[in-house]
Amino acid sequence: MKKNIVLTAVSAMLVFASCDYNKNFDGLDELVNKTEAVTYEYTIVENDFATMASELNKNKNAADSTVAKLLAANKLFSVDAPASVAAPYLLKTKFAGATKGSAAKVTYNYKEDYDTTTVAETDKYTLQTDDYAAMGTESGMPGKYNNFDANMDIDFYISTWLKINYLYAKQGDVKLIRYKYYASSVTKEVAKVYQFTGVWKPVATSITKTEQFVFAGWENGGWVFDPTIRVTMKKGIAETDDYMLVAYYVKEKYGDAKPDVLYYYGTAFEGEYHFGFIGYYGNISWRESDRLKDPDYAALGDDAAAKEAFLTERTNRGMSVYLSVKFPETPVTVSGIEVHALVTTIIYDGNVNTTWVYDMKRVDNDDPELKWEFVGREKP
């Protein structure tokens, strides 16, 4: 309140005087004319979860209330309580004076799923109707509808059930329990791993993540999750390796008509020359001898400008294919924000490897070669 009064008084002075009074007040120019976008960095701490839960509960809807309860209980983000949903509520309190276009890099702990493939099949169990009933059939108890919901202390019920049903458990024993969970009018099956350490406790593993949020302006929802994909392409000749995702696309779509664009070393398929993505070397080849294997390129003869335009266009299309295959479910926008991908790759011109960062934008097109649009590129 005091700040508003001071600014109002100063504004009046500026109106009724011709002098530049800003120079008499340190920092006033920055305060009054602050329009530049800035980048903040923040690490979420335990007390922040109460703030986010409180803000989410103000929305008074089932989905946000469920997220709020999970955050308050676990002090951890997870697939059911993502930072993309909750963190903006914290950022609006931490950086209320942010200017449009500003960004915040937020570091937080994220609950990672337990590797269930390490649990023996004999140690996996799905709760049955009788199991839910044994936990209580009154209102608010699992046996009422044979499922759990956000209002129940799931770990308490299952840990107690395990204690009763595995009386002779040994230190380190692990059990995977599948149960039904009801939220937002939908019932789904959830699997959770518990370990005996004297008592049965859920196994929790967490990793540290850093993600970016952008301030879109209060008229556009304030702080929103930045959906930008950042990826560095890596070498390798497995079918799922980065450059080979494009190579196998070319093999399927163009291989029969243009077999010479497929790059083999012996019997090993290692890349392609239609777009130039070579898995073995981990680069995009612009080398003349490589690209002449593509009859479309060879037909350009000695026209250097046409060849450069050809290579540029093919690389952009190949990059679109790569992103379409690697991130097939990426939407055009997230919370009204256009989705971009910043892809770090290497281009080989026959003499040197040059690292480039390609900025590609997801557009409304289902063709893998046109699904992502080239915006620009720069050296890192």
N, C-alpha and C positions, 0 to 999 in steps of 0.2 A: 504494500500500500504506500509506504514511504517513497519507494522508487517512482511510482506513478506521479506522486505529488511533485517530486523534484523535476521530473521530465516536463510536467505541465508548466511549471514556473519558468524553466529554461526556454520552453517553446514560446511563451509570452514575451520574454526578453528578446528573442530572435525576431519576433513579428514587429515589435515597436522600436527596434534599433537597427541601424545600418551596419554596425560593426560586426565582425566575425567573432562572436563570443565563444564559439566552440574551442578556440585555442586556449581559453582560460580554464577549461575543464578537461583534465586528462582523461582520455578514453571515450569522450563523448561522441566523437566522430564514429568510432567503431560501434558504439551502442545505438546511435540513431540511424546510421546508414549501413548496418550490418546486413548485407545481401549475399555475400559470398558463401558458396557451399563449402562445408568443412567435413573432415572425417574424424569421428570420435572412435575411441577404443574403450571397451568396458568388459570386465570379467564379472559374471554373475556370482553373487555370494548367497549363503543360505538365507539370510534375512529377506532377500529379494523375492523369494517364493511366496511369502505371505502377502507382499504387495501385489504380485500378479494374480494370486488366487482371489484376493479381495476385489480387484478390478474386474476379473472375469465373472464373479458372482453378481456384479451389478447388472450384467446383461440379462439376467433372469431367464436363461434358456437351458434346456437339459444338457446340450452338448458342452457349453462353456462351463456349466456347473460340474460336469464330470471331470473335465480337464483341471478345474480348480481343486477338486478333492484329491486328485492324483498328485498334483504339484505340492499341495500342503502336506500330504502324507509322506511322499518319497523324497522331497527336496532334490528332484532329479527330473530331467526331461526324458521322454521316451516316445515310442511310436504312437502311443495313445495320448500323450501330453507333449506335443512338439513345441519347440522353441518358436517356430514360425507363427504359431497361434498366440502364444503367451508373451513372448519378449516385447512386442510392440507396446503392450500396456505398461511395461516397466520403462521403456525408452521415453515415453511421453512424460514421465515424471522426472527422469534423469536429465533429459535434453529438451525441455519444453520450449526453449528459445531457438531451436534449430531452424535454419533457413531451408527453403525448398531445394532439393537436390543433394542435401547433406547425406552423409552415410555414417553408419555405426558398425564397427566390427566387434561382434559380441562373442566372447569365449565362455563356454559353459560345459558342464558335465552331462553326458548323455548315456542313458541305460542301454547297453548293448545286449542283444539276445544271446543267451547261452547256446553254445554249439551242441545241439541236441543229438547230433550224429555220434557223439561220444558216449551217449547213454544206451546201455544194452536194452534190447527189446523187452527182456524179462523185468526190467526196472521201469517200464512205462505202463501207466494205468489211466483209464478213463472212468471218471466217477459215474456211478449208476444211480438209479432212482432211490434205491435203498440207502446209498451213501449220503445223498442229500437229506433224506428223511432223518437219518441218524444225527444230523447236525441241527435238527429242529424244524418243525413244520408251522410254527406260528408266523404271523405277519412280520416281515423283516428278517426272516431266517431262510437259509438256502432251500430247505425242504418244502417251502410254501409253493414255489413254482419250479423247483428243480433247476435252479441256476443261482448265480451270484449277480450283484449289481454294485454300483459305486458306494452305496450306503452301508455295505457290509465289510467287515474286516476279514478279507479273504484269507490272508496269511494265517490269522488266528484259527479259523475254521479248519483249513487244510493241515496246518501243523498239528493241531489237536487230533485230527483224524489219523494222520500218519503215526502219531504217538500211540494211539489205541490199536492200530492195525499192524504195526511193525514193532512189537514189544522188544524184540531182540536185535534191533538195529545196531550196527557197529560204527565206530568213528569213521567218517568219510563216506558212508553209504549215500547213494544218490537215487532219487526217485523223480521221474517226470510225471506230473499229474495233469491230465487234460480235464477241463471243466467248462461248463457253459457260462457265458457272461452276457448280461443284458444291458444294453445302453442305446439310447436314441431310437427306441422302438425296434431294435434289431438284436437278435440273440446269435452270438457267434461262439465257436469253440476256441478256447485259449489253452496253451500248454505252458506250464511253468515248472522249473526244476527246483527241487528242495534237497538240501544236504543235511546229514545228521552230524552235529558237532557237540553232542551231549544233549542238544535239543534240535528239533527240525526247524531249519530256517531256509527261506528262499535264497537261491544263489543269485547274487547281483554283481554284474560286471559293468563297468562304466568306462567310457573313453572321453577324452577332451576334444571338443569341436570348436571351430571358429567359423561363424557365418556372418554374412553382411545383411544389414537392413538399410533401407533408404527412406528419407523423409519426402513424401509425395505432396506435402502441403495438407493443412487441416481439412481443406475442402475435398481432398481425395483420400481421406482415411488416416492421415497422419503418418506414423511410422509403419512401414510394410516390409515384409520379407523380400530381400533381393534374390530373385530366382536365377541370377546369372550362374551358368555352368562354367567351371574352370577346370580344364583338363590338359595334361601334357601327354602327348602320344608317345608310346614306348615301343621299342623294337621287339620282334618275336614272330615266329612263323606258325604258331598255333592258330586254329580257326577263329578263336575269340580274341586274339591279340589285335591291338589297335589298327595297324595298317592292313592286317589281313581281313578285317571286317569289310573293307572296301574291295580287297582282292577277290574275296569269295563272292561278293555281289557282282563284280565284273565277270567272273568265271561263269556264273549262272546266267547273266543277262547277255553278255557279248561273246562269251567263249566260243560258241559254235560258229558264229559268223566271222570272228577275228581271232583264231587260235594263237596267232603270233604275239598277241598282246599279253598272253599268260607267261609269266616268268617261272621257269623250273630250273632247279639245280639237280640234275639227275632225275629222280622221280619225285623230289620234294618240291611242292608248290610253295613259292616264296614271295610272290608279288604279282603286279600287273602293270602294263604300260598304257592302258586306256586313260586312266587318271594319273598313273605314275606312282602309286602307293606300293612301296617295297618293304615287306615285313622283315626280311633278313637284315637289311641295312638300317632299318628304322628311319626312312626318309621318303620324300617325294622326289622322284627323279625328273629333272628337266634336261638331262643329258641328251644331246642330239642323237647319238647312236642308239639309245634306248627308245626314244620316242619315234624314231623312224620305223620301228616295228609296227606302229599303228598306221594303217594305210590312210587314215584321215589326215594325219599330220604330214605324212610323206607327200600327199597330194598338194601341199602348199608350196612345194619347190623351194626356191631361194628367197621367198618373201619373209624377211626377218620380222617385220612388224606384225604380219599375219600370224607367224609362228608364236610370237610372244603373247598375242591376244588369245590364241588357241590354248596355250599352256595355262594362262591365267584363268580362262573360263573353265577349263577341265579341272584345274585344282580346286576352284570354288565349288564346282559340282561334286567333286570327290569328297570335299570337306562336308558338304551337305549329306552325302550318303553315309559318311562315317558317323555323324551325329544322329542321323535317322535310325541307324542300326544300333548304335550304342545306347541311345536315350530315346527309345521309341515312343514313350508315353508323355513326352514333354509337351505341355500346352503352349498356345500362342502367347497368352498373358497369364500372369498370376497377380491377383488383387489389382488388376488394371495396369500392371507393370509389364512392359514388353520383355520377353525372355530372350536373353542373349547367351552366347557361348563364347568363351575366350579359349581358343585352342592353340597350344604351343606345339609347333611341329618344326621339322627341318627340311629345307629344300636343297637338293644337290644339283648344281648346274654343270657338272662334268669336271669341275676343278675344286670347288670348295663347298662345304656344308654351311648353310646360313640358317640360323634359328629365327623363326617368325612367330608372332602371336596373331592369329586370325580372329577377328570379331565377326561372328555370324549371328544373325537374328532369325528366330523362328517365325515363319509366316504361314498364312492359311493356305497350304498346298500339301496334298498327300503324296505327291511324287517325291520319292527319296532324294532325287537329284535337285529338287527345287524347294524342298521343305524348309531348308535353312538358306537365308539370303546373305550374301557377302556384304559386310558393312565397311570393312577396312582391315589393314594389317600394319603392324609395326614391329620393329626389332625390340626385344626386351632390354 
